[in-house]
Structure formats: structure tokens, C-alpha cells
């Protein structure tokens, strides 16, 4: 049995924290060799002090950091092997604070391990939400053509496991948006975005509507809210569940940990 602490730092967004917790559930369900404890900076309130301080000095075979390192991380590195996962890799300008790892092969360098994120399915008890066009950021709302649909901004909101109905539009091609799109896809939405290597890894190259400078947004919305949108979303969910399954997530993490423990 290998002992492991995961620390989700305060720099990690709520959306990414959801994905990481789904990964923890997958690991605990599919591996009997890992004794895992998850610590999230944003879960702590007034009573955090004693528990957090106790954990800082607790030796584990692996301490796995997600996000930017807190000031006390150097203490952890003195007594335990460490793994560090950054969503943006070294593009954030930070130094690795453990064995380097990331969520995407896109942009990965030699020596960086890739672990596969996992996206949980919607709750079977959920009721389908209203049909709408969803965006991330108020600046996008004004660029959406008027029609017989509501336009809703979901930025800054925790994505609860309810069913959505409609289309999600984003012009951001970064890894954070790919993670958000993955969560929204398993909750029922089709996705429209600029070409993104990160999104290709999550939904597949044909799993979303492609937006470019000459795109007819009215047509994309009409198709995204219709049968073509439903079919595209189904294909994306199939790609996501096969390429980012609980088993593949678990295998990628176990492979990484074996490498780190063997050092």
C-alpha cells in the first residue's frame, strides 16, 4: 500500500478542482494500492490550522501538488517524494516543485509526465435545464446574434452536476477552457470554439463546432442547438469517455508514481 497526499492549492480554479477530485475518486475506486488523502486549500476555514499543520509534517511516499506551491511546500520536500502538476506547464513562469507532470500532451516537454484528467457523468436524478447558448465572459454576450434562445454567462459559477441543454461558445483556446468544455460536454452541451489542440485531446478534432474569423455564428448556433449539435455532443462524449476513462486516469497516475518511487 502506497501512501499519498494530494494538495490542491488556492491557485486552482473551481472548475479544475472538480476535475482533480473526480481523478481522486477514480484512483481510489480502481486502485487498491493507494491510500489517498486529498487536501484542498479552498476547503479550509477557521479550523484549518491544526489539521493542515499536522499534514505538512506527515511523511508520505508521495505528496502531489496541483497548482502553485505554497510557502510551506519546502518542508514537505524535505521528508517526502513530490510530484507537481501545472495546467499550463512552465508557461506560468514558475519552477517545478516536484516531478513535473501535466494534463495534456499538447506542449509537453521531454521529461514531463502526462496524467489523464477524468470527467464525471451527469447525475441520473438531474432534470434537463433550459435550452440556451452559454458563454464564459460577459464580453461574449454582445457578440452572440439575437434569436429564440437565452444567452447565459456561466463564468465564475461552480459547474454542478445538473444536465444542461444547448451550446457552449468560447474563443479561448487554452487548457483551462478545454477542461471547462469537458465538464460541460458530459453535462449535455455541444461546444463551439476556435481550433484548439487542448480541446482536440479532450473532445476529439471533430467533437466541437469550429469557429474562425469567417464563421457564420447564426448558422453555428442553429446547428449547435439542433440535431447536429446533439450528434456532435454525443460523439464528443464517446471520445472523452474512451480516451479519458477512470481506468486510463488511474493507470497514468500509477505509472507516474512507480517512476517517482523507484528514483
C-alpha positions as CSV (number, residue, x, y, z in Angstrom):
1,X,0.0,0.0,0.0
2,X,1.4,3.4,-1.1
3,X,0.5,6.4,1.0
4,X,-0.2,9.7,-0.9
5,X,-1.4,13.2,-0.1
6,X,-2.8,15.4,-2.8
7,X,-2.7,19.2,-2.2
8,X,-4.9,21.4,-4.4
9,X,-3.6,24.9,-4.0
10,X,-5.6,28.1,-3.8
11,X,-4.4,29.0,-7.4
12,X,-6.5,26.2,-8.8
13,X,-9.9,27.3,-10.2
14,X,-13.1,25.7,-9.0
15,X,-13.6,24.0,-12.4
16,X,-10.1,22.4,-12.3
17,X,-10.6,21.4,-8.7
18,X,-13.7,19.5,-9.7
19,X,-11.7,17.6,-12.3
20,X,-9.0,16.8,-9.8
21,X,-11.5,15.5,-7.3
22,X,-13.0,13.3,-10.0
23,X,-9.5,11.9,-10.6
24,X,-9.1,11.2,-6.9
25,X,-12.4,9.3,-6.9
26,X,-11.2,7.3,-9.9
27,X,-7.9,6.4,-8.3
28,X,-9.5,5.4,-5.0
29,X,-12.1,3.3,-6.9
30,X,-9.8,1.5,-9.3
31,X,-6.6,1.1,-7.3
32,X,-6.3,-0.9,-4.1
33,X,-2.6,0.0,-3.8
34,X,-3.0,3.7,-3.0
35,X,-4.0,5.2,0.4
36,X,-5.0,8.7,-0.8
37,X,-5.9,11.8,1.2
38,X,-7.0,15.0,-0.6
39,X,-6.4,18.4,0.9
40,X,-7.9,21.4,-0.8
41,X,-6.8,24.9,0.2
42,X,-10.2,26.3,-0.6
43,X,-12.0,23.8,1.6
44,X,-10.3,25.0,4.7
45,X,-12.0,27.5,7.1
46,X,-11.2,28.6,10.6
47,X,-10.4,25.2,11.9
48,X,-7.9,24.5,9.2
49,X,-4.8,25.4,11.2
50,X,-4.2,22.3,13.3
51,X,-5.1,19.8,10.5
52,X,-3.1,21.5,7.8
53,X,0.0,21.9,10.1
54,X,-0.2,18.2,11.1
55,X,-0.4,17.2,7.4
56,X,2.6,19.3,6.4
57,X,4.8,17.3,8.7
58,X,3.3,14.0,7.8
59,X,5.7,11.9,5.8
60,X,4.0,10.1,2.8
61,X,5.6,8.2,-0.1
62,X,4.1,10.8,-2.4
63,X,2.9,14.3,-2.0
64,X,1.2,15.5,-5.2
65,X,0.9,19.2,-5.7
66,X,-1.7,20.7,-8.1
67,X,-1.1,24.4,-8.9
68,X,1.3,26.8,-7.4
69,X,3.4,25.8,-4.4
70,X,2.5,27.3,-1.0
71,X,5.3,28.7,1.1
72,X,5.4,25.6,3.3
73,X,5.9,23.2,0.4
74,X,9.7,23.2,1.0
75,X,9.0,21.4,4.3
76,X,7.1,18.7,2.5
77,X,10.0,18.2,0.1
78,X,12.4,17.6,3.0
79,X,10.6,14.4,4.1
80,X,8.6,13.0,1.1
81,X,8.9,12.5,-2.7
82,X,6.9,15.1,-4.5
83,X,5.0,15.4,-7.8
84,X,4.0,18.7,-9.3
85,X,1.1,19.2,-11.8
86,X,0.6,22.5,-13.5
87,X,-2.2,23.1,-16.0
88,X,-0.1,25.4,-18.1
89,X,3.2,23.7,-17.6
90,X,6.2,26.1,-17.3
91,X,4.4,28.8,-19.3
92,X,3.2,30.2,-15.9
93,X,6.8,31.2,-15.2
94,X,7.0,29.0,-12.1
95,X,9.6,26.4,-11.2
96,X,8.7,22.8,-10.9
97,X,8.2,21.9,-7.2
98,X,8.4,18.2,-7.7
99,X,8.4,15.6,-10.5
100,X,6.9,17.6,-13.4
101,X,3.6,16.5,-14.8
102,X,0.7,18.0,-16.8
103,X,-2.7,17.1,-18.1
104,X,-2.1,17.4,-21.9
105,X,0.4,16.1,-24.4
106,X,0.0,19.4,-26.2
107,X,3.1,21.5,-25.4
108,X,4.6,18.8,-23.2
109,X,8.4,18.8,-23.0
110,X,10.8,15.8,-22.6
111,X,10.7,14.5,-19.0
112,X,7.2,15.8,-18.2
113,X,4.8,13.1,-17.4
114,X,1.2,13.3,-18.7
115,X,-1.7,12.3,-16.5
116,X,-5.2,12.0,-17.9
117,X,-8.0,14.0,-16.3
118,X,-11.4,12.4,-15.9
119,X,-14.8,14.0,-16.2
120,X,-17.7,12.6,-14.2
121,X,-21.0,11.8,-15.8
122,X,-24.2,13.8,-15.0
123,X,-26.4,12.8,-12.2
124,X,-29.1,10.3,-13.2
125,X,-31.5,12.3,-11.0
126,X,-30.9,15.6,-12.7
127,X,-33.6,17.2,-14.8
128,X,-32.6,18.8,-18.2
129,X,-32.0,22.5,-18.0
130,X,-33.4,25.1,-20.4
131,X,-32.2,25.3,-23.9
132,X,-29.7,28.1,-24.2
133,X,-26.4,29.4,-25.5
134,X,-23.8,29.5,-22.7
135,X,-20.7,31.7,-22.8
136,X,-17.8,32.3,-20.5
137,X,-17.4,36.0,-20.1
138,X,-19.8,39.0,-20.4
139,X,-17.8,40.3,-23.4
140,X,-19.0,37.4,-25.5
141,X,-22.7,38.0,-24.8
142,X,-22.9,41.1,-27.1
143,X,-21.3,39.2,-30.0
144,X,-24.0,36.5,-29.9
145,X,-26.7,37.1,-32.5
146,X,-30.3,37.6,-31.1
147,X,-32.6,34.6,-31.5
148,X,-35.2,32.4,-29.9
149,X,-32.8,31.3,-27.2
150,X,-31.4,32.7,-24.0
151,X,-27.7,33.7,-23.7
152,X,-26.3,32.9,-20.3
153,X,-22.8,33.7,-18.8
154,X,-21.5,30.9,-16.6
155,X,-18.2,32.4,-15.7
156,X,-17.4,32.4,-12.0
157,X,-20.0,29.7,-11.3
158,X,-19.3,26.2,-10.0
159,X,-20.4,23.7,-12.5
160,X,-22.8,21.4,-10.5
161,X,-23.7,18.0,-11.9
162,X,-27.0,19.0,-13.5
163,X,-28.0,18.4,-17.1
164,X,-27.6,21.3,-19.5
165,X,-29.3,21.7,-22.9
166,X,-27.8,23.8,-25.6
167,X,-24.5,25.1,-26.9
168,X,-21.4,26.4,-25.2
169,X,-19.3,29.0,-27.1
170,X,-15.8,30.0,-26.3
171,X,-13.0,31.7,-28.2
172,X,-10.3,30.8,-25.6
173,X,-8.0,28.0,-26.9
174,X,-6.1,27.4,-23.7
175,X,-6.1,24.3,-21.4
176,X,-8.4,25.8,-18.8
177,X,-11.2,26.2,-21.3
178,X,-10.6,22.7,-22.6
179,X,-11.2,21.4,-19.1
180,X,-14.4,23.5,-18.7
181,X,-15.6,22.3,-22.1
182,X,-15.0,18.7,-21.0
183,X,-17.2,19.2,-17.9
184,X,-19.9,20.9,-19.9
185,X,-19.9,18.2,-22.6
186,X,-20.6,15.4,-20.1
187,X,-23.4,17.5,-18.8
188,X,-25.1,17.7,-22.2
189,X,-23.8,20.7,-24.1
190,X,-22.3,20.8,-27.6
191,X,-19.3,23.1,-27.9
192,X,-18.2,25.7,-30.4
193,X,-14.6,27.1,-30.2
194,X,-11.6,28.2,-32.2
195,X,-9.3,25.4,-33.2
196,X,-7.5,24.2,-30.0
197,X,-5.0,21.4,-29.6
198,X,-6.1,21.1,-26.0
199,X,-9.7,20.7,-27.0
200,X,-8.8,18.1,-29.6
201,X,-7.3,16.0,-26.8
202,X,-10.5,16.2,-24.7
203,X,-13.3,16.1,-27.3
204,X,-11.6,14.9,-30.4
205,X,-10.9,17.1,-33.5
206,X,-14.5,16.6,-34.7
207,X,-16.1,16.9,-31.3
208,X,-16.9,20.6,-31.5
209,X,-18.0,23.3,-33.9
210,X,-15.1,25.2,-35.3
211,X,-15.2,29.0,-35.2
212,X,-12.9,31.1,-37.4
213,X,-12.9,34.7,-38.5
214,X,-15.3,33.9,-41.3
215,X,-17.7,31.7,-39.4
216,X,-21.4,32.4,-39.7
217,X,-22.3,32.5,-36.0
218,X,-26.0,32.3,-36.6
219,X,-25.5,29.0,-38.5
220,X,-23.3,27.6,-35.8
221,X,-25.8,28.4,-33.1
222,X,-28.7,27.0,-35.2
223,X,-26.8,23.7,-35.8
224,X,-25.5,23.6,-32.2
225,X,-29.0,23.8,-30.8
226,X,-30.4,21.3,-33.2
227,X,-29.9,17.7,-34.2
228,X,-26.3,18.3,-35.4
229,X,-25.4,19.7,-32.1
230,X,-26.8,16.7,-30.2
231,X,-24.9,14.3,-32.5
232,X,-21.7,16.3,-32.2
233,X,-22.1,16.3,-28.4
234,X,-22.7,12.5,-28.4
235,X,-19.6,11.9,-30.4
236,X,-17.5,14.2,-28.1
237,X,-18.8,12.3,-25.0
238,X,-17.9,9.0,-26.6
239,X,-14.4,10.2,-27.4
240,X,-14.0,11.7,-23.9
241,X,-15.2,8.7,-22.0
242,X,-13.0,6.3,-24.1
243,X,-9.8,8.5,-24.0
244,X,-10.3,9.9,-20.5
245,X,-11.8,7.0,-18.7
246,X,-11.4,6.3,-15.0
247,X,-9.2,3.4,-15.8
248,X,-6.8,5.4,-18.1
249,X,-6.7,8.1,-15.5
250,X,-5.7,5.6,-12.8
251,X,-3.1,3.9,-15.0
252,X,-1.4,7.2,-15.9
253,X,-1.1,8.2,-12.2
254,X,0.1,4.8,-11.0
255,X,2.7,4.7,-13.8
256,X,3.9,8.1,-12.7
257,X,4.1,7.2,-9.1
258,X,6.0,4.0,-9.7
259,X,8.6,6.0,-11.6
260,X,8.9,8.5,-8.8
261,X,9.1,5.9,-6.0
262,X,11.8,4.0,-8.0
263,X,14.1,7.0,-8.1
